[in-house]
Amino acid sequence: MNDTREQRELLWNLIKNIRFAMFTTRHDNGHLHARPMTTQNKALESDESLWFFMSKKGDPVADLVADPVVNLVYASPSEDTYVSVSGTAAVIEDAAKKKQLWSKLVEAWFPGGVGDPDLALVQVQIVHANYWDVKESKLVQLYEMAKAAMTGKPPTELGEHGEVRMR
């Protein structure tokens, strides 16, 4: 799949109903730190970015300012959908974008509203994503795994795995 628009649509369809992403940064001690964050996008636009609100005083912002390479993991075990997104993050000062993405749910974390001085708007420009999307029923999955256990051959017919490249 070479068309970026198609890739963007595929990726968005996989993650749009997953409320939280585990947002992973590299801390200054070299360790990876993951935290649940809410994706603020209403769609994946042509800028191929995912948007988040964070506290300017928090470790995630300090981490991504020092090392902008991040990873986002979306998981929906009930739908058997798993997505890992690699990208480059930056704090963006854009009042119009903050207003566009603002919601009452965000206000619970930032009671000062869209003008809260602690509110950081973080853009993650997607570079690459891997996904695993299993469409087979739980019964079929169980059968395929049992068959693999009996034959010693890993299951090959369970779902779809693919890559999405944006840059």
Summary of the structure (lengths in Angstrom):
residues: 167
radius of gyration: 18.2
end to end distance: 13.7
largest distance: 61.0
contacts: 465
relative contact order: 0.19
helix: 30%
strand: 37%
